[in-house]
Amino acid sequence: VQLVESGGGLVPHGGSLRLSCATSGFRFDDYAIGWFRQAPGKEREWVSCISPRNVKPLNAPFAKDDFGKDRWTVFRDSAKKTAYLQMNSLKSEDTAVYYCVADDRGVCGADSWQEAQYEYWGQGTQVTVSS
């Protein structure tokens, strides 16, 4: 089983990045795919979750702007067995290592923020937002 994140890097405040999570070794269409992040000196926190059929993707509250609109979008491509996290309007506090994860329950819900729900984890990709 592999989950390989890519697309991280250095971006200015207000910029955008698209992270990719390429998967192999399990039935991609049976798993919900999530994203977590860990900033320096902080605990890891949940970012987003998307179910196999793109039903009701969930984002953490910090992924919204001041007007409650989503800054970020999570989506997936079954043919490529890859999930994506499109991050717009990035802030310095978004600086972290971002991890993609897979949940064999195949759904996103109220407990998607719990790390224990996810069986497989990637190694992470660094996102740095300059102020």
N, C-alpha and C positions, 0 to 999 in steps of 0.2 A: 504494500500500500504506500502510495506517495501522494503528498500534496505539496506542490512547489509554488511558492509565491514569487511574483516578480512585479516590476513596475515602480518600486519605491525609488526615492531619491531626494534631492534637495530642490525645494520649490519656494518661491517668495510668498509672503502673506497675501492672501486673496487668490492664489493660484490653484491649479487643478492637477490631479494625478489620477490615473486609472491603475488599480492593482489587479493582477490576474492571479488565479489559483488553478494551476493545471493539475489534474488528478489522474491517478491510475491505480489499478489493483483492487478496485471495488466497483459495485454497480452504482455509478454516479446518479442515475435517475431514481434510485431508491433512497437517497440520502438528502437531508437538508444540509445546506452549506452555511456556515456562519463565519463571522470575522470577530476577532478580539484584537486588543492592542495593549501594549504595556509601555508607559512612559518612564523615563529614568527616575528611579526612586519611588515609583508608585506601583500599586498592585495592578495586575492585569484586569482589564474591563471589557465587557461585551460591547460590540459595535453594531452588528447587523446579523440578520438571518434570512435565508430564502429557501422555500420549500421546493421540491422537485418540479412542480408545475407552476412556479412563479406566482403562487397564490399568496397574497398579503405579505409581501416582504416587510420585515420589521427593522426599524432603526432605533438606536439608542437616542435619548433626548438630546444629547450634545451634538448629534448629527443634524440638528435642525437649526435654522437661522433665528434671528430675533423675532421674526414674524410667524414662527412655527412651521415654516416650509422646509422640506428636506433639502439639506445641502448635498447629501450623498444618495447615491442610487446603487442598489445591489441587483445584479442580474446574472443569468447563467446561460450557457450554450451547451445543450445536450450532445450535439454532434462533436463538439470539441472537448467535452467532459471538463469544461473550464467554467469557473465562476469569476465574477468581476466585482470590484468595488470602485465605482466612479466617485471621486471626492472632489467637490468644488468648494470655492470660498474657504480655502484652508486657513487655519489660524496657527499661531505659534504653539498653542496648547494641544494641537493635534500631532505634534512631534512624538513619535513612538515607533516601536517595532509592531508591525501588523501581522497577525497570524490568521490563516484560514483553517477551518475545522469542519469535520463532517459528523453528522448525527444520523444513526441508522433508524431512528423513529420516523424520519421523513417528513416531519412537520415542524413549524415554528410556532411557538406559543409563549405563554406567560413565564415559562421556566427556561427559555432559550438563553437567558443571561448566565445560566449556571454552567461552569466549565465541565462539570461531571457528566453533562448530557452528551458530550461529544467524544466519539471513540478515536478519531484520527486527527492529528495536528500536523501542520506544516512547520517549517523551521523559522519562518518569519522574514519580513522584508522591512528595511528601515525607511521611515518617512521623516524627513526633517523640513520644517517650515521656518524660514528665516523671518525675523520680525522687521 
